[in-house]
């Protein structure tokens, strides 16, 4: 039995616009430190799975950039989706590829844009998740103890213990309102990190039982008709196709700090704050400014007498918005002319 990792690395480049674009989405950006998020994710897997068993699912338009960023990865391990169809079809394809190379493959699935506080503990937890998937023949998710009543994440209510450190999932709650998020946190619910594990055999068995959006089209993958598979499926997230519908779901508690870097406002959680609570990157100066994020790849930017703002200068475009509205950039981008929405450096 071999162990495989699948890194989901697509994206439309909207959440960190104008620094991120369709051709350079956030996984290619050094949002946390000096290393692009995708490169850091790949490095995090060292010692957990063999390098030649890391598969990266990305958009066709990002395949070349992914190869350039990770030149040591076998070229056949970069799976370029012919079209986006959410995570269940992408993971079905990747799981099929792993199973073709080893019928007894076990998969750990993760996203390229997470911030993890302790790579060693991450690997320990991921290994526990894969152990649980193999030993108990279940779909596994990793839960993280909440540090705040976050309304943008999914939560997991734990059921009975299956084994030491492994519990059944009672139910998933997706993006609750703040009152419910506070209640869930007080009752011991965990954040659903989206770090998933399964055996290839269990993944396809659960899909055949619960995922009509993708299961009828598996024969196309068997025939090597990947393009036809993606055209035929109904887009669906693996959270819905598998985890929310199956009764064979378990959770392992994560022992590492974790953050889904969702938008510009998240940088205040993962970068060092100055004395006024600002995050500044590049040629940015804050004067009587507090709780702001300032980022400039050109500049300078001066933030004066303001608070709770996002101010970004990148690729010849300046964005000014509030921390609250940073989560809705996609809605704004849909209203922009293409020449502004897709700036050239």
N, C-alpha and C positions, 0 to 999 in steps of 0.2 A: 504494500500500500504506500503510495507516494503522496506528498503534500505539495499543494500548489497555492499560489496567491494570484488573485485577480484584482488589478487596480483599475477602478473606473476613473477615466481621465478625459471626459468629454467637456462640454461647456460651451456657452454662447458668448461669454465675455461681457455679460451685462452687470454683474454685481459689483465689480470694481472699475467700472467705466469712469473716466476715460483712460485710465492706465491699462485696463484690460479691454480687449476687443475680441471679435470673433476669431481672428487669426492668432491672438495671444491671450487666451483666457487665463484665469487666475492661477492655475497650476503651474504656469511658466513664470510666475512672478515671485520675487523674494519678499513676500509680504511679512514674514516673521523675522527673518535675519538676512543673511547674504545668500542663502541657498533657495532656488525655486522650490515651490511646494512639492512638485512631482518628484524631483530629484531627492528631496528629503524623505519622501514616502518610500521610494525605492531603497534608499539606504537603511531605512528603519527595518526592513525585512531581512537584513543580513543576519544569518544564523538561524532564522526561522524556517525558510525554504531555500532550496538551491537556486542560484541566480538564473539557471536555465529553465526554472519552473515558475517564473514570474510572467504573467500575461498582463498586457495593458490594453484595455479597450478604449478606443478614442475615435474621434470623428475622422473621416477620410482626409479632410482638409488640415488635420493636425498631425497626421502620421509622420510626415517628414520632420517636423519640428520635434516630435517625440524621439525619433531616431537620433537627431542631432544632440538632444539633451542627454540621452542615455545610450551612448555609442556601444557600450559593452553588452547591451541586451541583445539576444539573438533576434534578427530581423523578423523571423517567423513568429515571435512572441508578441509583436505589436499587431493587434486585431483592429483594423480600420473599418468601422461601421459604414456600410453604404448609405445609411440614413438613420437618423435618431429615432428611437422607438421606446425610450425609457429603459429602466434597468433590468426588467425581467428578460426581455429578448437578448440584451447584451450579455447577461450572465448565463443564459441558456447556451448561447454560442460559445462563450469561454469555457463553461463546464463541459460542453461537448468536445471541445478541443483537448482539454485535459484528459477526459475519459478515453479519447481515441489513443492517447499516448500511454495511458494506464487505466484499465477498467476499474481499478480500485482507488481512483484518485479521491483525495479529500481537498476541499477548497476553502480558503479564507478569502473573503471579499471585503475590500476597503476602498475608500475614496481618496483621490489624490490631493485633496485640499483641506485635510484636517491638520490641526495643531495638537501635537502630543507632547506632554510634559516630560515623560520618562520612557525612552525607547526600550530599555531593558524590561520594564514592567509591562509595556505594551506587548512585547514578544512573549513574555510569560503568560499573559492573559490570552493572547491569540492561540498559543499552544494548548492551553486548557480548553478553549472553545473547540479546537479541532479534536482533542481527545474526547470531549463530550459527544461531538457529532459521530465519531467512530464507535464509541463504546455503547451509546444509548440509541443510535440510529435515529437521530432527531435533527431538525433544523435548529441552529443555535444563533442567538444574538448576544452581544455583549452590552450589559447595562452599566451606566456610569452614575455614581452618586451625585445628585444635583447640588450645585453650589449656589443656585439662585432659582427663583420661580420663573424660569424661562418659558415664554409662551410660543417661541418659534421652534421648539423641539418636540419630538414625540416622547411619551412616557410608557413605562412598563410596570404593570402591577404583577407582583410575584405570586405564584401559587405554591404548591407543596414542593418540598425538597426532593429531588431525584437522587442525588448523590452529594457528597461533600463539595460545596461550592457551585452546585448546579441545581437550579430550580425550574419547575414548570412555569410557563407564562400564563397568568390568569387572563390578562387582556392588554391590548395596546390602546393608548389614548393619544391621538394625534393633535398637536398644537392646541392645547387647552387654553381657555381664558384664564386670566391671572388668578382669580379666586380658586379655580379648580387646580391650577398649577401649584399654588401654595398648599392646598389640601393634600395633593398627591405627594408633594415633597415631605410634608409632615408625617405622612403615613408610610414612608419608606419606599415609595415608587422610585424607579431609576429612569434616567434618560436612556432612550434607545439610540445608541451610538451609530447604528448602521454597520458595525463591524460584524459580519455574518460568516457562519461556517456551515458546511454540509458535505456529505459524501455525494459524489456524482450520482450514485444509484438512488439515494433518497431524494435528491433535487428533482430528478426526472419522474420518480414515482409520485411525488406530491404534485408536480405539474400536471401529470395525466389525470389526477383526481380532482384538482382544484383550479387549474388555470386554462380555461378554454380559449383565452386570448392567444396562447402560444402553443399549447400542446398539439393541436391538430396539424401543425406545420413542422413538427420535428423531423419528418421524413425528408424535408428539403435539406436540413443540415446533414442528415445521413448521406444524401446524394451530393453533398458539396455545393449546394445551390444557396449560398449565403445571401446573395442579393434577393433572391426570390423569397427566402424566409423572412427577411426584414420587410419586404413589401406586403407579405401576407398576414403578418401578425397584427394584432391590435395593441397599440402602446399601453403598457401597464408596468407599474413599479413592482419589484420583487417583494416589497413590503406587503402589497395587496395580493399579488398572485399566489404567494406562498405563506408568508408569516401570519397574516391576519385570517387566513382561511383554514390553515392546517391545525390539527389537534396535536401534532408531534413537534412542538416548539419548546425550546428550553432557553434559559438565560444564564450566562456566567457573569459574575460581577467583575467589572474592570477595576484594576488597582492603579490606574494612571490618570493624570489630568488630561482632559480632552476638550477640544473646542472645534465646532464647525464654523470656519471663518466665512460667515455668510455675506457680509457686506462691510463697507468702510467703518461703520460704527464698532464692529467687532475688534478693530485694532486697539481700542482702549483696554480690552481685556487681555491682549496677548503681547503688547509692546510696553516698554517702560514709560511711565507717565512722568511729566515734569511736575514741579511743585504746584502748578495750577490745574493739574489733571489733564494736560494736553498730551497728545502724541504728535510729534513733528518729525518728518522724514524729508531730508533734502534741505533746500534753501528756504527754510520757513522760520519766521520769527513771530512769537506771540507776545503782545503787550496788553496787559489788562484783559487777557483772554483766558477762558477757563473751559475745561471739559470738551475741547475741540480736537479734531483730527485734521492735521495739515500735511499735505504730501506734495512735493514739487520735484519733478525731474528737470525743471528749468528754473524759473523763478527770477527774483525772489518773491515770496508771498509774505505779506504782513497781515496778521490777524489782530485787530485792535478793538478793544471794548466790546467783545462778543463772547457768547458762550453757546455750547451745544451745537456747534457748526461742523460741517465737513467741507473743507476747502482743498481742492485737488487741481494741480496744474500738470498735465501730462499730454504728450502727443499733440501739442499745440492747442489744446482745449482746456478751458477752466470750468470746473464744476463747483458750484456753491449750493449746498443744501443743508438741511438739519439732520441731526443724528437719527431722529425718528423717521424721516422720509427716506433715509438711505436704503431702507429695506424695499422700497418700491421703485428703484431706478428703472427696472424693465418697463414699467408703465410709461415712464417719461421718455425712454429711448424710442419706443414705438411711435412717438409723435415727432421725432426729429428727422430732418432730411438726411439722406444716406451720407452725404459728404461730411456732416458733423458727427453722425452716429459711428462712422467707421473712419476715424482720423488716421492719417499717415504720419509717422514720426518725422 
